[in-house]
Amino acid sequence: MNRKIIREYDVPKTTPSSGFSQSEPAFTSAGSSHHQGSAGFSHQNNSSSSDIKTLGVLATPQSRLIAFLIDAAVFGFGLGIIWIIWFTTLAEKGTTPGHYLMGQVVVDAKTGQLFGWKKMVVREVLIKGLLNWLLGSIVFMANYIVDASFIFTSRQRTLHDLMVGSQVIQYSDKTIIKKLKVDEIDGWLNK
């Protein structure tokens, strides 16, 4: 996974560290979060884009597909109830059940700040849930293909990412695929 976030503004150069230092973002007592990941990804509460040092690793389209399928399976098998309960516990950490199991977080594409629960509800429930469901019923699910096809652009952001200004970052290599020791899928995810 050697994909780096490309910013529209100048980002101070940092030296990437090696290895994953944490498996989840750590939260401070003030409610803000700070995370230092494998590629120097740092979540800071600075509003100035010139102070942000975010050179994180983008989640691959393959790993995002697996995260989406996990979310769909949890939602489908649990009649939505299990996903909603799990999502409410993870939303403040900027992740969903599928993204969590794949070691991914959702961050603001401009600032690199972790999405909070309000932005996660807008992204996951309003945009990906209700809007896609309504559009899908009108255009026979073609909207899902259009939404997903945007991931193959240079920035690897889907249409719903562009709508809410998000980016999915691979913050941990501790994924469910590695835990299950499925080497063939793990190799495919990191291409």
C-alpha positions in Angstrom: 0.0 0.0 0.0 2.1 2.8 -1.2 -0.6 5.3 -2.2 -0.3 8.7 -0.6 -2.9 11.4 -0.2 -2.5 14.1 -2.7 -3.6 17.6 -1.4 -4.5 20.6 -3.4 -2.5 22.8 -1.0 1.1 22.7 0.2 1.6 20.3 3.0 4.8 20.5 5.1 7.1 17.5 4.3 7.3 14.9 7.0 9.3 11.7 7.2 7.0 8.7 7.2 7.5 6.3 10.1 7.6 2.6 9.6 5.1 0.1 11.0 1.7 0.7 12.5 2.0 2.3 15.9 -1.7 2.0 16.9 -4.6 -0.1 15.8 -7.2 2.6 16.6 -7.2 6.4 17.0 -6.7 7.5 20.6 -9.0 10.0 22.0 -8.0 12.7 24.4 -10.1 13.9 27.4 -11.2 17.0 25.4 -13.1 14.7 23.0 -10.7 15.4 20.1 -8.7 12.6 18.7 -5.1 12.2 17.7 -3.7 9.3 15.6 -0.3 8.7 14.3 -0.3 5.9 11.8 2.1 4.1 9.5 2.7 6.8 6.9 2.9 9.7 9.2 -0.9 10.2 9.1 -1.6 12.6 11.9 -5.0 13.8 13.0 -4.8 17.2 14.5 -7.4 19.8 15.5 -5.8 22.6 13.6 -8.1 24.7 11.4 -5.2 26.0 9.3 -4.4 23.8 6.4 -0.8 24.9 6.4 -0.2 23.4 9.8 -1.7 20.0 8.9 0.8 17.2 8.4 -1.3 14.5 6.7 0.5 12.0 4.5 -1.6 9.0 5.1 -2.1 5.9 3.1 -5.2 5.8 1.0 -7.4 2.7 1.3 -7.3 0.7 -1.9 -10.4 0.3 -4.0 -10.3 -3.4 -3.2 -10.2 -3.0 0.5 -13.0 -0.4 0.4 -15.0 -2.9 -1.6 -14.5 -5.5 1.1 -15.5 -2.9 3.8 -18.7 -2.2 1.8 -19.5 -5.9 1.5 -19.0 -6.4 5.2 -21.3 -3.4 6.0 -23.9 -4.8 3.6 -23.6 -8.3 5.2 -23.9 -7.0 8.7 -26.8 -4.8 7.7 -28.6 -7.6 5.8 -28.1 -10.5 8.3 -28.9 -8.3 11.3 -32.0 -6.7 9.7 -30.2 -3.3 10.0 -30.4 -3.4 13.8 -27.0 -4.8 14.5 -25.3 -2.4 12.0 -27.1 0.6 13.5 -26.0 -0.3 17.0 -22.5 -1.1 15.9 -22.3 2.1 13.8 -23.4 4.3 16.7 -20.5 3.0 18.8 -18.0 3.6 15.9 -19.3 6.8 14.3 -17.4 9.1 16.7 -14.2 7.3 15.6 -14.9 8.1 12.0 -15.5 4.5 10.9 -18.3 2.0 10.1 -18.3 -1.7 11.0 -16.9 -2.6 7.6 -14.3 0.1 7.6 -13.4 -0.8 11.2 -12.8 -4.5 10.4 -10.7 -3.4 7.4 -8.6 -1.0 9.5 -9.9 2.2 7.8 -11.1 5.6 8.9 -12.9 8.4 7.2 -11.2 11.8 7.2 -11.9 15.2 5.8 -10.3 15.3 2.4 -9.1 18.9 2.9 -8.0 19.0 6.5 -7.2 15.4 7.3 -9.4 15.6 10.4 -11.3 12.5 11.5 -15.0 12.6 10.7 -17.1 12.9 13.8 -20.5 11.3 14.4 -22.5 14.1 12.7 -20.5 13.9 9.5 -20.6 10.1 9.6 -24.4 10.1 9.9 -24.7 12.4 6.9 -22.2 10.3 4.9 -23.5 6.9 5.8 -27.2 7.3 6.6 -28.3 10.3 4.5 -26.1 10.1 1.5 -25.2 6.4 1.1 -28.4 5.1 2.7 -31.5 7.2 2.0 -30.3 9.1 -1.1 -28.8 6.0 -2.8 -31.9 4.0 -1.9 -34.2 6.7 -3.4 -32.1 7.1 -6.5 -31.7 3.3 -6.9 -35.5 2.9 -7.0 -35.7 5.5 -9.8 -32.7 4.5 -11.9 -32.7 0.8 -11.3 -29.6 0.8 -9.1 -27.4 2.4 -11.7 -26.5 5.1 -9.2 -24.4 2.5 -7.2 -22.3 1.8 -10.3 -21.8 5.5 -11.0 -20.9 6.2 -7.3 -18.4 3.3 -7.1 -16.8 4.1 -10.5 -15.5 7.4 -9.1 -13.1 5.4 -6.9 -10.9 4.7 -10.0 -10.0 8.4 -10.4 -6.6 9.6 -9.3 -7.8 10.6 -5.8 -9.8 7.4 -5.2 -12.8 9.2 -3.9 -16.3 7.9 -4.7 -19.2 10.2 -5.5 -20.5 10.1 -1.9 -16.9 11.0 -0.8 -17.0 14.0 -3.1 -20.5 15.1 -1.8 -19.4 15.2 1.9 -15.7 16.0 1.4 -14.4 12.7 2.8 -11.4 10.4 2.1 -10.9 6.8 3.3 -7.5 6.2 4.9 -5.9 2.8 5.8 -4.8 3.5 9.3 -4.0 -0.1 10.4 -2.8 -3.3 8.8 -4.8 -5.3 11.4 -7.7 -6.2 9.2 -10.1 -9.1 9.4 -8.5 -10.5 6.3 -5.1 -10.8 8.1 -6.8 -12.2 11.2 -8.5 -14.9 9.1 -5.1 -15.5 7.4 -6.6 -15.4 3.8 -3.3 -14.6 2.1 -4.7 -14.6 -1.5 -7.2 -11.9 -0.7 -4.6 -9.9 1.4 -2.3 -9.9 -1.6 -5.1 -8.7 -3.9 -6.1 -6.0 -1.5 -2.6 -4.4 -1.5 -2.1 -4.3 -5.3 
